[in-house]
Amino acid sequence: MRIGLMMECDYREGRTQDEAFDEAFTTAESAEEWGFGGVWLAERHFAPPWGPGAIPSVVSSPLIFATAISSRTSRIRVGTAVLVLPLGHPVRMAEEVATLDNISRGRLDLGIGRSGFPRAYEGYDIPYSESRERFGEYLEVMRRAWTEDRFSYQGNYYSFQDVCLIPKPYQKPHPPLRYAASSRETFATMGTQGMPIFVGLGGAAVSDLEEAIPEYRAAWREAGHPGDGDVVLRVSIYVAEDMERALSEPQASAMRYYDRIRQMYINTAGSYGGDARAERAQRLENITYEDVLQDRMVFGTPESVAARLGELREQLGLTGVIMESNVGGIIPQDRVLNSVRLFGQEVGPALA
């Protein structure tokens, strides 16, 4: 099973932006040393280190960030999780992706999505209600730009005549694509398209994924794609030398995360697609730490974490796992790095 590390890149109150960038680069370099197969970057906009519901991060431009990481490393793959396609220009994005793929010599993985929150769309003055259709057009344009010498396209949102993209991607036909599946209807859609997916344990629980992933696999097989799909799990993981520390050290951060994510759902419940976010907020209203440990996060010693992830691999049919190391953002950095090291050096080999 492939293992990756989600780069939190937190911009927390009381620290500088410089510190956030430097910490992220150090973590990426360490992840390569400790045996991770890839590091992943989210795209976040308008998320300051203050205010209810914000998830602060300095990564508003994940492709630039990924280019910097690729220049500081030699083996580890660098991915986006996810690149919010409808916010940009498809031809410009196709050029930048191809450029990064060449600079990294084919170490780019492209996680893509629409984002479940409308805040970024409001900041870019793009109606969130258009995001699904824009995404479909955007992806078609990028694929054609990468694989055709010249192409023309006429859509509802994007139109191009006789475009020739240079450079073409280093990986052929293009960097591996993976979609972030969260809404229930998305699972079957991505299965039909033969698209590898991310799934997450945050707003969702293991029981939710047990219901949704079979729909993805059924649609995959019905569409005639070979194999049984490709599912990578993003999950908050904390590893310590003993169980007492593994459970006590991340507790405050984990519960802070659920306070903030619930507030984000509440803040956006009145916008397009808000019914699903309102329902998720309701489900998280009375969540306890025991609930989190049972069905949403994986904390423990290297042995217990490896065992639990092995169970999830069989339960959900996973091909990989991405470690989210500090989702609430308040675990001290030295403890986060210790957890990441233990995961890379001891848990990862047990899952290989």
VOZAVO-176870 format. One record per residue (C-alpha): residue number from 1; residue in three letters; chain; x, y, z. Coordinates in steps of 0.25 Angstrom, whole numbers, plus 5000, padded with zeros to 4 digits. Layout:
BEGIN
pos->NUM code->ALA unit->A c1->X c2->Y c3->Z
...
This chain:
BEGIN
pos->1 code->MET unit->A c1->5000 c2->5000 c3->5000
pos->2 code->ARG unit->A c1->5006 c2->5014 c3->4996
pos->3 code->ILE unit->A c1->5008 c2->5024 c3->5007
pos->4 code->GLY unit->A c1->5008 c2->5039 c3->5006
pos->5 code->LEU unit->A c1->5008 c2->5051 c3->5015
pos->6 code->MET unit->A c1->4998 c2->5062 c3->5015
pos->7 code->MET unit->A c1->5006 c2->5075 c3->5016
pos->8 code->GLU unit->A c1->4998 c2->5084 c3->5026
pos->9 code->CYS unit->A c1->5005 c2->5097 c3->5024
pos->10 code->ASP unit->A c1->4998 c2->5103 c3->5035
pos->11 code->TYR unit->A c1->4998 c2->5118 c3->5037
pos->12 code->ARG unit->A c1->4995 c2->5119 c3->5051
pos->13 code->GLU unit->A c1->4992 c2->5131 c3->5060
pos->14 code->GLY unit->A c1->5005 c2->5135 c3->5066
pos->15 code->ARG unit->A c1->5015 c2->5131 c3->5056
pos->16 code->THR unit->A c1->5020 c2->5137 c3->5043
pos->17 code->GLN unit->A c1->5018 c2->5133 c3->5028
pos->18 code->ASP unit->A c1->5032 c2->5131 c3->5027
pos->19 code->GLU unit->A c1->5032 c2->5120 c3->5038
pos->20 code->ALA unit->A c1->5020 c2->5113 c3->5031
pos->21 code->PHE unit->A c1->5028 c2->5112 c3->5018
pos->22 code->ASP unit->A c1->5041 c2->5108 c3->5025
pos->23 code->GLU unit->A c1->5034 c2->5097 c3->5033
pos->24 code->ALA unit->A c1->5027 c2->5091 c3->5021
pos->25 code->PHE unit->A c1->5040 c2->5090 c3->5013
pos->26 code->THR unit->A c1->5047 c2->5083 c3->5025
pos->27 code->THR unit->A c1->5035 c2->5074 c3->5026
pos->28 code->ALA unit->A c1->5036 c2->5070 c3->5012
pos->29 code->GLU unit->A c1->5051 c2->5067 c3->5012
pos->30 code->SER unit->A c1->5049 c2->5059 c3->5024
pos->31 code->ALA unit->A c1->5038 c2->5051 c3->5018
pos->32 code->GLU unit->A c1->5047 c2->5047 c3->5007
pos->33 code->GLU unit->A c1->5057 c2->5043 c3->5017
pos->34 code->TRP unit->A c1->5047 c2->5035 c3->5025
pos->35 code->GLY unit->A c1->5042 c2->5026 c3->5013
pos->36 code->PHE unit->A c1->5029 c2->5033 c3->5009
pos->37 code->GLY unit->A c1->5025 c2->5031 c3->4995
pos->38 code->GLY unit->A c1->5019 c2->5045 c3->4993
pos->39 code->VAL unit->A c1->5015 c2->5058 c3->4999
pos->40 code->TRP unit->A c1->5002 c2->5065 c3->4996
pos->41 code->LEU unit->A c1->4998 c2->5079 c3->4996
pos->42 code->ALA unit->A c1->4984 c2->5085 c3->4998
pos->43 code->GLU unit->A c1->4979 c2->5098 c3->4991
pos->44 code->ARG unit->A c1->4973 c2->5108 c3->5001
pos->45 code->HIS unit->A c1->4969 c2->5122 c3->4999
pos->46 code->PHE unit->A c1->4965 c2->5134 c3->5008
pos->47 code->ALA unit->A c1->4968 c2->5126 c3->5021
pos->48 code->PRO unit->A c1->4975 c2->5135 c3->5031
pos->49 code->PRO unit->A c1->4980 c2->5129 c3->5044
pos->50 code->TRP unit->A c1->4968 c2->5135 c3->5052
pos->51 code->GLY unit->A c1->4953 c2->5135 c3->5052
pos->52 code->PRO unit->A c1->4943 c2->5123 c3->5054
pos->53 code->GLY unit->A c1->4943 c2->5112 c3->5043
pos->54 code->ALA unit->A c1->4956 c2->5116 c3->5036
pos->55 code->ILE unit->A c1->4966 c2->5106 c3->5033
pos->56 code->PRO unit->A c1->4979 c2->5114 c3->5032
pos->57 code->SER unit->A c1->4989 c2->5111 c3->5021
pos->58 code->VAL unit->A c1->4999 c2->5118 c3->5013
pos->59 code->VAL unit->A c1->4997 c2->5109 c3->5001
pos->60 code->SER unit->A c1->4988 c2->5117 c3->4991
pos->61 code->SER unit->A c1->4997 c2->5113 c3->4980
pos->62 code->PRO unit->A c1->5000 c2->5098 c3->4981
pos->63 code->LEU unit->A c1->5007 c2->5097 c3->4968
pos->64 code->ILE unit->A c1->5017 c2->5107 c3->4971
pos->65 code->PHE unit->A c1->5019 c2->5101 c3->4985
pos->66 code->ALA unit->A c1->5020 c2->5087 c3->4978
pos->67 code->THR unit->A c1->5031 c2->5092 c3->4969
pos->68 code->ALA unit->A c1->5039 c2->5097 c3->4981
pos->69 code->ILE unit->A c1->5038 c2->5084 c3->4988
pos->70 code->SER unit->A c1->5042 c2->5076 c3->4975
pos->71 code->SER unit->A c1->5055 c2->5085 c3->4974
pos->72 code->ARG unit->A c1->5058 c2->5081 c3->4989
pos->73 code->THR unit->A c1->5056 c2->5066 c3->4987
pos->74 code->SER unit->A c1->5060 c2->5055 c3->4977
pos->75 code->ARG unit->A c1->5051 c2->5043 c3->4979
pos->76 code->ILE unit->A c1->5038 c2->5046 c3->4986
pos->77 code->ARG unit->A c1->5026 c2->5049 c3->4978
pos->78 code->VAL unit->A c1->5019 c2->5062 c3->4979
pos->79 code->GLY unit->A c1->5004 c2->5063 c3->4978
pos->80 code->THR unit->A c1->4992 c2->5073 c3->4979
pos->81 code->ALA unit->A c1->4980 c2->5069 c3->4988
pos->82 code->VAL unit->A c1->4974 c2->5076 c3->4982
pos->83 code->LEU unit->A c1->4975 c2->5086 c3->4971
pos->84 code->VAL unit->A c1->4962 c2->5094 c3->4970
pos->85 code->LEU unit->A c1->4960 c2->5094 c3->4955
pos->86 code->PRO unit->A c1->4949 c2->5103 c3->4953
pos->87 code->LEU unit->A c1->4956 c2->5115 c3->4960
pos->88 code->GLY unit->A c1->4967 c2->5116 c3->4949
pos->89 code->HIS unit->A c1->4969 c2->5117 c3->4934
pos->90 code->PRO unit->A c1->4969 c2->5103 c3->4928
pos->91 code->VAL unit->A c1->4980 c2->5105 c3->4917
pos->92 code->ARG unit->A c1->4989 c2->5113 c3->4927
pos->93 code->MET unit->A c1->4987 c2->5102 c3->4937
pos->94 code->ALA unit->A c1->4990 c2->5091 c3->4927
pos->95 code->GLU unit->A c1->5003 c2->5099 c3->4923
pos->96 code->GLU unit->A c1->5007 c2->5100 c3->4938
pos->97 code->VAL unit->A c1->5004 c2->5086 c3->4941
pos->98 code->ALA unit->A c1->5013 c2->5081 c3->4929
pos->99 code->THR unit->A c1->5024 c2->5091 c3->4933
pos->100 code->LEU unit->A c1->5024 c2->5085 c3->4947
pos->101 code->ASP unit->A c1->5024 c2->5071 c3->4942
pos->102 code->ASN unit->A c1->5036 c2->5073 c3->4934
pos->103 code->ILE unit->A c1->5044 c2->5081 c3->4945
pos->104 code->SER unit->A c1->5041 c2->5069 c3->4954
pos->105 code->ARG unit->A c1->5044 c2->5059 c3->4944
pos->106 code->GLY unit->A c1->5031 c2->5052 c3->4945
pos->107 code->ARG unit->A c1->5029 c2->5052 c3->4960
pos->108 code->LEU unit->A c1->5015 c2->5060 c3->4959
pos->109 code->ASP unit->A c1->5002 c2->5054 c3->4964
pos->110 code->LEU unit->A c1->4990 c2->5063 c3->4961
pos->111 code->GLY unit->A c1->4979 c2->5062 c3->4971
pos->112 code->ILE unit->A c1->4967 c2->5070 c3->4965
pos->113 code->GLY unit->A c1->4953 c2->5074 c3->4970
pos->114 code->ARG unit->A c1->4943 c2->5085 c3->4972
pos->115 code->SER unit->A c1->4944 c2->5088 c3->4987
pos->116 code->GLY unit->A c1->4932 c2->5086 c3->4996
pos->117 code->PHE unit->A c1->4932 c2->5100 c3->5001
pos->118 code->PRO unit->A c1->4928 c2->5113 c3->4993
pos->119 code->ARG unit->A c1->4937 c2->5123 c3->5000
pos->120 code->ALA unit->A c1->4948 c2->5122 c3->4990
pos->121 code->TYR unit->A c1->4938 c2->5124 c3->4978
pos->122 code->GLU unit->A c1->4932 c2->5136 c3->4985
pos->123 code->GLY unit->A c1->4946 c2->5142 c3->4986
pos->124 code->TYR unit->A c1->4949 c2->5139 c3->4971
pos->125 code->ASP unit->A c1->4935 c2->5144 c3->4967
pos->126 code->ILE unit->A c1->4931 c2->5131 c3->4961
pos->127 code->PRO unit->A c1->4917 c2->5125 c3->4964
pos->128 code->TYR unit->A c1->4919 c2->5112 c3->4972
pos->129 code->SER unit->A c1->4906 c2->5107 c3->4965
pos->130 code->GLU unit->A c1->4914 c2->5106 c3->4952
pos->131 code->SER unit->A c1->4926 c2->5098 c3->4958
pos->132 code->ARG unit->A c1->4921 c2->5085 c3->4954
pos->133 code->GLU unit->A c1->4919 c2->5088 c3->4939
pos->134 code->ARG unit->A c1->4932 c2->5097 c3->4939
pos->135 code->PHE unit->A c1->4940 c2->5085 c3->4945
pos->136 code->GLY unit->A c1->4935 c2->5076 c3->4934
pos->137 code->GLU unit->A c1->4939 c2->5086 c3->4923
pos->138 code->TYR unit->A c1->4952 c2->5090 c3->4930
pos->139 code->LEU unit->A c1->4957 c2->5075 c3->4931
pos->140 code->GLU unit->A c1->4954 c2->5072 c3->4916
pos->141 code->VAL unit->A c1->4961 c2->5085 c3->4911
pos->142 code->MET unit->A c1->4974 c2->5081 c3->4920
pos->143 code->ARG unit->A c1->4974 c2->5066 c3->4915
pos->144 code->ARG unit->A c1->4973 c2->5071 c3->4900
pos->145 code->ALA unit->A c1->4984 c2->5081 c3->4902
pos->146 code->TRP unit->A c1->4993 c2->5071 c3->4908
pos->147 code->THR unit->A c1->4990 c2->5060 c3->4897
pos->148 code->GLU unit->A c1->4987 c2->5067 c3->4884
pos->149 code->ASP unit->A c1->4997 c2->5075 c3->4876
pos->150 code->ARG unit->A c1->4987 c2->5085 c3->4873
pos->151 code->PHE unit->A c1->4972 c2->5086 c3->4878
pos->152 code->SER unit->A c1->4960 c2->5095 c3->4878
pos->153 code->TYR unit->A c1->4949 c2->5095 c3->4888
pos->154 code->GLN unit->A c1->4935 c2->5101 c3->4889
pos->155 code->GLY unit->A c1->4928 c2->5100 c3->4902
pos->156 code->ASN unit->A c1->4918 c2->5108 c3->4911
pos->157 code->TYR unit->A c1->4930 c2->5114 c3->4919
pos->158 code->TYR unit->A c1->4943 c2->5112 c3->4911
pos->159 code->SER unit->A c1->4945 c2->5114 c3->4896
pos->160 code->PHE unit->A c1->4959 c2->5113 c3->4889
pos->161 code->GLN unit->A c1->4963 c2->5112 c3->4875
pos->162 code->ASP unit->A c1->4975 c2->5105 c3->4869
pos->163 code->VAL unit->A c1->4983 c2->5104 c3->4882
pos->164 code->CYS unit->A c1->4997 c2->5097 c3->4883
pos->165 code->LEU unit->A c1->5002 c2->5094 c3->4897
pos->166 code->ILE unit->A c1->5017 c2->5095 c3->4900
pos->167 code->PRO unit->A c1->5023 c2->5088 c3->4908
pos->168 code->LYS unit->A c1->5015 c2->5075 c3->4908
pos->169 code->PRO unit->A c1->5015 c2->5067 c3->4921
pos->170 code->TYR unit->A c1->5027 c2->5058 c3->4924
pos->171 code->GLN unit->A c1->5018 c2->5047 c3->4928
pos->172 code->LYS unit->A c1->5010 c2->5041 c3->4917
pos->173 code->PRO unit->A c1->4999 c2->5044 c3->4913
pos->174 code->HIS unit->A c1->4999 c2->5053 c3->4926
pos->175 code->PRO unit->A c1->5002 c2->5053 c3->4941
pos->176 code->PRO unit->A c1->4993 c2->5043 c3->4948
pos->177 code->LEU unit->A c1->4979 c2->5049 c3->4952
pos->178 code->ARG unit->A c1->4971 c2->5046 c3->4965
pos->179 code->TYR unit->A c1->4958 c2->5052 c3->4969
pos->180 code->ALA unit->A c1->4954 c2->5056 c3->4983
pos->181 code->ALA unit->A c1->4941 c2->5049 c3->4985
pos->182 code->SER unit->A c1->4932 c2->5054 c3->4996
pos->183 code->SER unit->A c1->4918 c2->5055 c3->4992
pos->184 code->ARG unit->A c1->4910 c2->5042 c3->4990
pos->185 code->GLU unit->A c1->4907 c2->5044 c3->4975
pos->186 code->THR unit->A c1->4921 c2->5047 c3->4972
pos->187 code->PHE unit->A c1->4926 c2->5032 c3->4975
pos->188 code->ALA unit->A c1->4918 c2->5026 c3->4964
pos->189 code->THR unit->A c1->4921 c2->5037 c3->4954
pos->190 code->MET unit->A c1->4936 c2->5035 c3->4956
pos->191 code->GLY unit->A c1->4935 c2->5020 c3->4955
pos->192 code->THR unit->A c1->4928 c2->5022 c3->4942
pos->193 code->GLN unit->A c1->4939 c2->5031 c3->4937
pos->194 code->GLY unit->A c1->4950 c2->5021 c3->4942
pos->195 code->MET unit->A c1->4956 c2->5032 c3->4951
pos->196 code->PRO unit->A c1->4964 c2->5028 c3->4963
pos->197 code->ILE unit->A c1->4959 c2->5035 c3->4976
pos->198 code->PHE unit->A c1->4963 c2->5041 c3->4989
pos->199 code->VAL unit->A c1->4953 c2->5038 c3->5001
pos->200 code->GLY unit->A c1->4954 c2->5045 c3->5014
pos->201 code->LEU unit->A c1->4951 c2->5042 c3->5029
pos->202 code->GLY unit->A c1->4948 c2->5056 c3->5034
pos->203 code->GLY unit->A c1->4934 c2->5060 c3->5031
pos->204 code->ALA unit->A c1->4931 c2->5046 c3->5028
pos->205 code->ALA unit->A c1->4933 c2->5033 c3->5036
pos->206 code->VAL unit->A c1->4937 c2->5019 c3->5032
pos->207 code->SER unit->A c1->4923 c2->5015 c3->5032
pos->208 code->ASP unit->A c1->4920 c2->5025 c3->5021
pos->209 code->LEU unit->A c1->4931 c2->5020 c3->5013
pos->210 code->GLU unit->A c1->4927 c2->5006 c3->5014
pos->211 code->GLU unit->A c1->4914 c2->5010 c3->5007
pos->212 code->ALA unit->A c1->4919 c2->5019 c3->4997
pos->213 code->ILE unit->A c1->4932 c2->5012 c3->4992
pos->214 code->PRO unit->A c1->4924 c2->5000 c3->4987
pos->215 code->GLU unit->A c1->4916 c2->5009 c3->4978
pos->216 code->TYR unit->A c1->4929 c2->5014 c3->4972
pos->217 code->ARG unit->A c1->4934 c2->5000 c3->4969
pos->218 code->ALA unit->A c1->4920 c2->4996 c3->4963
pos->219 code->ALA unit->A c1->4920 c2->5007 c3->4954
pos->220 code->TRP unit->A c1->4935 c2->5005 c3->4950
pos->221 code->ARG unit->A c1->4932 c2->4990 c3->4946
pos->222 code->GLU unit->A c1->4919 c2->4994 c3->4939
pos->223 code->ALA unit->A c1->4927 c2->5004 c3->4930
pos->224 code->GLY unit->A c1->4936 c2->4993 c3->4926
pos->225 code->HIS unit->A c1->4949 c2->4998 c3->4933
pos->226 code->PRO unit->A c1->4960 c2->4988 c3->4936
pos->227 code->GLY unit->A c1->4962 c2->4985 c3->4951
pos->228 code->ASP unit->A c1->4954 c2->4989 c3->4962
pos->229 code->GLY unit->A c1->4957 c2->5004 c3->4964
pos->230 code->ASP unit->A c1->4967 c2->5011 c3->4971
pos->231 code->VAL unit->A c1->4964 c2->5017 c3->4985
pos->232 code->VAL unit->A c1->4974 c2->5025 c3->4994
pos->233 code->LEU unit->A c1->4969 c2->5029 c3->5008
pos->234 code->ARG unit->A c1->4973 c2->5042 c3->5014
pos->235 code->VAL unit->A c1->4972 c2->5041 c3->5030
pos->236 code->SER unit->A c1->4978 c2->5048 c3->5042
pos->237 code->ILE unit->A c1->4989 c2->5039 c3->5048
pos->238 code->TYR unit->A c1->4997 c2->5041 c3->5061
pos->239 code->VAL unit->A c1->5008 c2->5032 c3->5065
pos->240 code->ALA unit->A c1->5015 c2->5032 c3->5078
pos->241 code->GLU unit->A c1->5024 c2->5022 c3->5086
pos->242 code->ASP unit->A c1->5013 c2->5018 c3->5096
pos->243 code->MET unit->A c1->4998 c2->5018 c3->5095
pos->244 code->GLU unit->A c1->4996 c2->5028 c3->5106
pos->245 code->ARG unit->A c1->5004 c2->5039 c3->5099
pos->246 code->ALA unit->A c1->4998 c2->5035 c3->5085
pos->247 code->LEU unit->A c1->4984 c2->5037 c3->5091
pos->248 code->SER unit->A c1->4986 c2->5049 c3->5100
pos->249 code->GLU unit->A c1->4996 c2->5058 c3->5091
pos->250 code->PRO unit->A c1->4987 c2->5060 c3->5079
pos->251 code->GLN unit->A c1->4973 c2->5060 c3->5087
pos->252 code->ALA unit->A c1->4972 c2->5076 c3->5087
pos->253 code->SER unit->A c1->4976 c2->5077 c3->5073
pos->254 code->ALA unit->A c1->4966 c2->5067 c3->5068
pos->255 code->MET unit->A c1->4955 c2->5073 c3->5075
pos->256 code->ARG unit->A c1->4958 c2->5087 c3->5071
pos->257 code->TYR unit->A c1->4958 c2->5082 c3->5057
pos->258 code->TYR unit->A c1->4944 c2->5077 c3->5058
pos->259 code->ASP unit->A c1->4939 c2->5090 c3->5065
pos->260 code->ARG unit->A c1->4945 c2->5098 c3->5053
pos->261 code->ILE unit->A c1->4940 c2->5088 c3->5042
pos->262 code->ARG unit->A c1->4926 c2->5088 c3->5048
pos->263 code->GLN unit->A c1->4927 c2->5104 c3->5048
pos->264 code->MET unit->A c1->4931 c2->5104 c3->5033
pos->265 code->TYR unit->A c1->4919 c2->5095 c3->5030
pos->266 code->ILE unit->A c1->4909 c2->5104 c3->5038
pos->267 code->ASN unit->A c1->4915 c2->5117 c3->5031
pos->268 code->THR unit->A c1->4913 c2->5112 c3->5017
pos->269 code->ALA unit->A c1->4900 c2->5104 c3->5020
pos->270 code->GLY unit->A c1->4892 c2->5116 c3->5013
pos->271 code->SER unit->A c1->4899 c2->5115 c3->5000
pos->272 code->TYR unit->A c1->4898 c2->5106 c3->4988
pos->273 code->GLY unit->A c1->4898 c2->5092 c3->4992
pos->274 code->GLY unit->A c1->4897 c2->5096 c3->5007
pos->275 code->ASP unit->A c1->4887 c2->5085 c3->5011
pos->276 code->ALA unit->A c1->4898 c2->5074 c3->5011
pos->277 code->ARG unit->A c1->4907 c2->5083 c3->5019
pos->278 code->ALA unit->A c1->4896 c2->5086 c3->5029
pos->279 code->GLU unit->A c1->4894 c2->5071 c3->5031
pos->280 code->ARG unit->A c1->4909 c2->5069 c3->5033
pos->281 code->ALA unit->A c1->4909 c2->5080 c3->5043
pos->282 code->GLN unit->A c1->4897 c2->5074 c3->5051
pos->283 code->ARG unit->A c1->4904 c2->5060 c3->5051
pos->284 code->LEU unit->A c1->4917 c2->5067 c3->5057
pos->285 code->GLU unit->A c1->4909 c2->5075 c3->5068
pos->286 code->ASN unit->A c1->4911 c2->5065 c3->5079
pos->287 code->ILE unit->A c1->4923 c2->5057 c3->5074
pos->288 code->THR unit->A c1->4933 c2->5052 c3->5085
pos->289 code->TYR unit->A c1->4947 c2->5048 c3->5085
pos->290 code->GLU unit->A c1->4943 c2->5034 c3->5087
pos->291 code->ASP unit->A c1->4935 c2->5035 c3->5074
pos->292 code->VAL unit->A c1->4947 c2->5041 c3->5067
pos->293 code->LEU unit->A c1->4956 c2->5030 c3->5071
pos->294 code->GLN unit->A c1->4946 c2->5019 c3->5067
pos->295 code->ASP unit->A c1->4942 c2->5023 c3->5053
pos->296 code->ARG unit->A c1->4950 c2->5036 c3->5048
pos->297 code->MET unit->A c1->4964 c2->5036 c3->5052
pos->298 code->VAL unit->A c1->4976 c2->5026 c3->5055
pos->299 code->PHE unit->A c1->4984 c2->5029 c3->5067
pos->300 code->GLY unit->A c1->4993 c2->5019 c3->5074
pos->301 code->THR unit->A c1->5007 c2->5012 c3->5075
pos->302 code->PRO unit->A c1->5014 c2->5008 c3->5062
pos->303 code->GLU unit->A c1->5008 c2->4994 c3->5064
pos->304 code->SER unit->A c1->4994 c2->4998 c3->5067
pos->305 code->VAL unit->A c1->4994 c2->5008 c3->5055
pos->306 code->ALA unit->A c1->4999 c2->4998 c3->5045
pos->307 code->ALA unit->A c1->4988 c2->4988 c3->5050
pos->308 code->ARG unit->A c1->4977 c2->4998 c3->5049
pos->309 code->LEU unit->A c1->4981 c2->5003 c3->5035
pos->310 code->GLY unit->A c1->4982 c2->4988 c3->5031
pos->311 code->GLU unit->A c1->4968 c2->4986 c3->5035
pos->312 code->LEU unit->A c1->4964 c2->4999 c3->5027
pos->313 code->ARG unit->A c1->4971 c2->4994 c3->5015
pos->314 code->GLU unit->A c1->4963 c2->4981 c3->5015
pos->315 code->GLN unit->A c1->4950 c2->4987 c3->5019
pos->316 code->LEU unit->A c1->4950 c2->4998 c3->5009
pos->317 code->GLY unit->A c1->4959 c2->4992 c3->4998
pos->318 code->LEU unit->A c1->4970 c2->5003 c3->4999
pos->319 code->THR unit->A c1->4982 c2->5005 c3->4990
pos->320 code->GLY unit->A c1->4988 c2->5015 c3->4998
pos->321 code->VAL unit->A c1->4987 c2->5024 c3->5010
pos->322 code->ILE unit->A c1->4991 c2->5039 c3->5012
pos->323 code->MET unit->A c1->4995 c2->5043 c3->5026
pos->324 code->GLU unit->A c1->4989 c2->5056 c3->5032
pos->325 code->SER unit->A c1->4998 c2->5059 c3->5043
pos->326 code->ASN unit->A c1->4993 c2->5071 c3->5050
pos->327 code->VAL unit->A c1->4979 c2->5075 c3->5045
pos->328 code->GLY unit->A c1->4975 c2->5083 c3->5057
pos->329 code->GLY unit->A c1->4988 c2->5091 c3->5056
pos->330 code->ILE unit->A c1->4992 c2->5091 c3->5070
pos->331 code->ILE unit->A c1->5001 c2->5079 c3->5073
pos->332 code->PRO unit->A c1->5015 c2->5084 c3->5075
pos->333 code->GLN unit->A c1->5024 c2->5083 c3->5063
pos->334 code->ASP unit->A c1->5034 c2->5074 c3->5069
pos->335 code->ARG unit->A c1->5024 c2->5064 c3->5073
pos->336 code->VAL unit->A c1->5018 c2->5065 c3->5059
pos->337 code->LEU unit->A c1->5031 c2->5061 c3->5053
pos->338 code->ASN unit->A c1->5033 c2->5050 c3->5063
pos->339 code->SER unit->A c1->5020 c2->5044 c3->5059
pos->340 code->VAL unit->A c1->5023 c2->5046 c3->5044
pos->341 code->ARG unit->A c1->5036 c2->5039 c3->5046
pos->342 code->LEU unit->A c1->5030 c2->5027 c3->5053
pos->343 code->PHE unit->A c1->5020 c2->5026 c3->5042
pos->344 code->GLY unit->A c1->5030 c2->5026 c3->5031
pos->345 code->GLN unit->A c1->5040 c2->5017 c3->5037
pos->346 code->GLU unit->A c1->5032 c2->5007 c3->5045
pos->347 code->VAL unit->A c1->5017 c2->5008 c3->5040
pos->348 code->GLY unit->A c1->5020 c2->5009 c3->5025
pos->349 code->PRO unit->A c1->5029 c2->4997 c3->5024
pos->350 code->ALA unit->A c1->5018 c2->4989 c3->5031
pos->351 code->LEU unit->A c1->5008 c2->4992 c3->5021
pos->352 code->ALA unit->A c1->5017 c2->4990 c3->5009
